[in-house]
Amino acid sequence: MTIQEALQQAARLGIARLDAQLLLAHLLDRPREWLIAHDTEALPSELARQYLALLQQRADEVPLAYLTGQKEFHGLELNVNRATLVPRPDTETLVDWALELLPTEAPCTVLDLGTGSGCIALALKAARPQAQVSAVDRSTAALAQARTNGERLGLAVAWHEGSWFAPLVGQRFDLIVSNPPYIPADDPHLAALRHEPISALAAGADGLDDLRWICAQAPQHLNPGGWLLLEHGFDQADAVADLLRQAGFAPAQHRLDLAGHRRCTGARISLGA
């Protein structure tokens, strides 16, 4: 089987050409451009077998990042596995907003709740080296992946295992960020996400269970004037703003995702808190 024939096989399985090229480039440890220039080159039989197996998984909607083990996020190359969500470009909206609020040089304290692969915490630490960044996840396997990413990238983050604020009794931060589960448990879109951990996706009947908990508990863990920034579903902005109001935050603000939806909502706690 030549490279060209391998890509034709991917097309017959309905796999996008870019995905097919990225999978093959990963197996060959070559840049994608190399494939284009060497499309008549034959693949070793074992590598061809491995490639066809990967194609079958991709045809079953296994995320490309799980098959290659890598995903780029906010300029960082992260390792990912099935214990973590695949980092999404829309989540960079949350990181960009956080960076608007964090000082460029002065010390500050930041907390990432439900860190998964560590993508948010590590992106913030990379952009604000002087920040003391902490991150929490209740999944031992996810936290191990996040810690490995931090060590490989040389970014020091304090990793904590536990449910939301449980490992952080008595600690306060200048900024708390979170991309928690926010999909309703009966949402039909979950079927397309079946290969990712359901515990990091679904949150009760309306998808707001974890967002409720975080909003209610966050004031106890924020310094006066501190911010809470949250990612949520495309149609949950008003509900999250109301949760923040009920918890005593200032009027909420929003940020738009790449499709123009209000994807992130945040607010500042009172200076007298």
VOGU-3710 file (C-alpha; in Angstrom, 3 decimals, decimal comma):
1> mtiqealqqa> 0,000/0,000/0,000  1,357/3,396/-0,986  0,754/6,628/0,882  -1,689/7,681/-1,819  -3,598/4,402/-1,544  -3,697/4,684/2,239  -5,268/8,136/2,003  -7,747/6,865/-0,584  -8,764/4,135/1,870  -9,387/6,806/4,480
11> arlgiarlda> -11,605/8,700/2,055  -13,672/5,558/1,404  -14,279/5,349/5,167  -15,550/8,927/5,158  -12,581/10,349/7,034  -11,608/13,941/6,313  -8,405/14,198/4,289  -6,683/16,391/6,882  -7,427/13,893/9,657  -6,169/11,040/7,473
21> qlllahlldr> -2,958/12,914/6,705  -2,361/13,829/10,343  -2,813/10,222/11,442  -0,387/8,945/8,830  2,120/11,701/9,540  1,942/10,759/13,220  2,675/7,096/12,488  5,528/7,952/10,130  6,859/10,685/12,435  6,990/12,982/9,429
31> prewliahdt> 5,452/16,404/8,719  2,217/16,376/6,738  3,946/18,147/3,855  6,278/15,160/3,463  3,322/12,920/2,649  2,304/15,109/-0,253  5,773/14,937/-1,777  6,100/11,163/-1,279  2,606/9,888/-2,056  3,880/7,021/-4,246
41> ealpselarq> 6,113/5,641/-1,487  5,107/2,233/-0,132  4,245/1,802/3,537  5,761/-1,056/5,536  3,096/-3,733/5,995  2,979/-3,446/9,791  2,646/0,334/9,620  -0,119/-0,026/7,033  -1,952/-2,391/9,393  -1,608/0,091/12,263
51> ylallqqrad> -2,865/2,875/10,047  -5,968/0,959/8,977  -6,721/0,221/12,644  -6,493/3,933/13,449  -8,769/4,736/10,520  -11,405/2,361/11,861  -11,302/4,113/15,229  -11,525/7,544/13,624  -14,485/6,338/11,566  -16,097/5,434/14,905
61> evplayltgq> -15,628/9,095/15,931  -12,743/8,544/18,325  -11,200/12,033/18,615  -8,095/12,536/16,533  -6,220/13,762/19,612  -6,740/10,408/21,362  -5,311/8,581/18,365  -2,213/10,759/18,105  -1,953/11,401/21,859  -1,420/15,119/21,276
71> kefhglelnv> -3,388/18,344/21,049  -2,239/21,944/20,601  -3,799/24,470/22,970  -2,953/28,158/23,281  0,479/27,561/21,773  1,289/24,544/23,952  1,620/20,975/22,674  -0,202/18,826/25,229  -0,354/15,080/25,668  -3,914/13,797/26,066
81> nratlvprpd> -5,559/10,447/26,741  -9,052/9,109/27,310  -8,996/10,159/30,973  -9,250/13,807/29,904  -11,395/15,889/27,623  -9,784/16,947/24,378  -8,950/20,678/24,746  -11,149/22,798/22,487  -10,248/26,035/20,701  -13,291/27,722/22,295
91> tetlvdwale> -11,720/27,230/25,726  -8,913/29,554/24,651  -11,556/32,290/25,048  -11,498/31,600/28,793  -7,694/31,741/28,884  -7,584/34,999/26,917  -10,067/36,613/29,290  -8,081/35,468/32,312  -4,904/36,946/30,826  -6,691/40,286/30,405
101> llpteapctv> -7,273/40,335/34,156  -3,955/38,991/35,426  -1,045/41,401/35,975  1,848/40,975/33,572  4,558/41,123/36,224  3,152/41,402/39,756  2,621/38,182/41,750  -0,895/36,754/41,705  -2,696/33,555/42,623  -4,810/31,550/40,184
111> ldlgtgsgci> -6,937/28,409/40,542  -8,148/26,128/37,730  -11,037/23,886/38,794  -11,517/20,602/36,918  -8,183/20,893/35,147  -8,362/17,707/33,029  -5,286/17,700/30,799  -4,070/20,838/32,582  -4,576/22,929/29,463  -5,976/26,060/31,143
121> alalkaarpq> -3,630/26,040/34,124  -0,566/25,445/31,958  -1,529/28,082/29,384  -1,926/30,646/32,171  1,368/29,656/33,798  3,181/29,859/30,460  1,857/33,370/29,817  2,232/34,597/33,427  5,329/32,894/34,879  5,135/34,979/38,058
131> aqvsavdrst> 1,653/33,660/38,896  1,194/30,967/41,502  -1,123/28,574/39,685  -3,022/25,750/41,367  -5,255/23,177/39,701  -7,771/20,618/40,948  -9,316/17,496/39,458  -11,148/14,625/41,086  -9,856/12,121/38,524  -6,571/10,511/39,526
141> aalaqartng> -5,856/9,558/35,913  -6,604/13,040/34,564  -4,464/14,672/37,220  -1,581/12,331/36,395  -1,815/13,421/32,744  -1,901/17,096/33,735  1,111/16,671/35,985  3,015/14,904/33,207  2,230/17,771/30,828  3,468/20,287/33,377
151> erlglavawh> 6,720/18,435/33,936  7,361/17,999/30,212  6,730/21,693/29,545  8,698/22,846/32,583  5,702/24,714/34,025  5,265/24,599/37,789  1,643/24,168/38,864  0,395/22,965/42,249  -1,791/19,959/41,435  -4,523/18,860/43,877
161> egswfaplvg> -6,751/15,800/43,737  -10,319/16,215/44,932  -13,781/17,517/44,152  -13,781/21,223/43,333  -12,720/23,222/46,417  -12,410/20,219/48,769  -8,559/20,090/48,731  -8,274/23,875/49,228  -9,803/24,538/52,633  -8,861/28,027/53,812
171> qrfdlivsnp> -7,102/29,010/50,574  -8,027/32,134/48,584  -7,084/33,252/45,097  -7,089/36,373/42,960  -8,670/34,530/40,040  -10,585/31,272/39,698  -11,249/29,766/36,272  -13,159/26,650/35,356  -14,453/24,713/32,372  -16,707/22,335/34,328
181> pyipaddphl> -19,194/19,772/33,049  -22,201/21,652/31,695  -24,139/19,383/29,312  -27,577/18,141/30,437  -27,481/14,430/31,217  -30,089/13,604/28,572  -28,643/15,818/25,830  -28,539/13,877/22,535  -25,210/15,523/21,649  -23,513/13,348/24,275
191> aalrhepisa> -23,695/10,427/21,847  -21,134/12,109/19,601  -18,867/12,600/22,642  -19,118/8,990/23,844  -15,363/8,397/23,717  -14,641/11,225/26,177  -15,170/10,901/29,958  -18,852/11,460/30,739  -17,981/12,756/34,221  -16,251/15,735/32,585
201> laagadgldd> -19,201/16,479/30,294  -22,602/15,980/31,931  -23,895/17,794/35,009  -27,422/16,946/36,007  -30,792/17,469/34,344  -30,086/21,035/33,199  -26,295/20,868/32,976  -25,877/23,438/35,750  -25,215/21,249/38,807  -21,465/21,861/38,944
211> lrwicaqapq> -21,783/25,504/37,909  -24,219/26,037/40,807  -21,772/24,512/43,261  -18,797/26,490/41,993  -20,657/29,823/42,027  -21,959/29,226/45,546  -18,607/28,182/47,003  -16,234/30,476/45,113  -16,705/33,579/47,323  -15,092/31,686/50,206
221> hlnpggwlll> -11,984/31,146/48,059  -11,556/34,534/46,407  -9,536/37,461/47,660  -11,471/40,755/47,860  -12,003/41,976/44,294  -11,137/38,579/42,853  -12,721/37,180/39,693  -14,516/33,964/38,823  -14,531/33,054/35,108  -16,582/30,127/33,818
231> ehgfdqadav> -17,019/28,336/30,518  -20,524/26,995/29,874  -22,942/25,915/27,175  -23,852/28,209/24,294  -27,310/28,880/25,782  -26,445/29,038/29,505  -24,999/32,559/29,814  -28,068/34,107/31,440  -28,473/31,214/33,869  -24,814/31,423/34,931
241> adllrqagfa> -25,051/35,199/35,309  -28,004/34,648/37,632  -26,039/32,104/39,676  -23,230/34,634/40,089  -25,703/37,322/41,170  -27,225/34,999/43,753  -23,743/34,286/45,147  -23,055/37,992/45,698  -20,919/38,799/42,666  -20,962/42,077/40,759
251> paqhrldlag> -22,951/42,145/37,484  -21,686/39,464/35,146  -19,746/39,964/31,945  -19,530/37,626/28,957  -17,087/36,610/26,247  -17,955/35,149/22,840  -16,628/31,896/21,408  -15,439/31,413/17,826  -19,032/30,972/16,634  -20,203/34,182/18,310
261> hrrctgaris> -22,002/32,519/21,239  -21,685/33,788/24,807  -19,444/30,903/25,891  -17,836/32,375/29,023  -19,389/34,284/31,908  -17,554/35,886/34,805  -17,844/38,408/37,576  -15,884/40,083/40,346  -16,501/39,535/44,027  -17,079/42,576/46,201
271> lga> -13,980/44,379/47,473  -15,434/43,980/50,939  -15,777/40,203/50,691
//
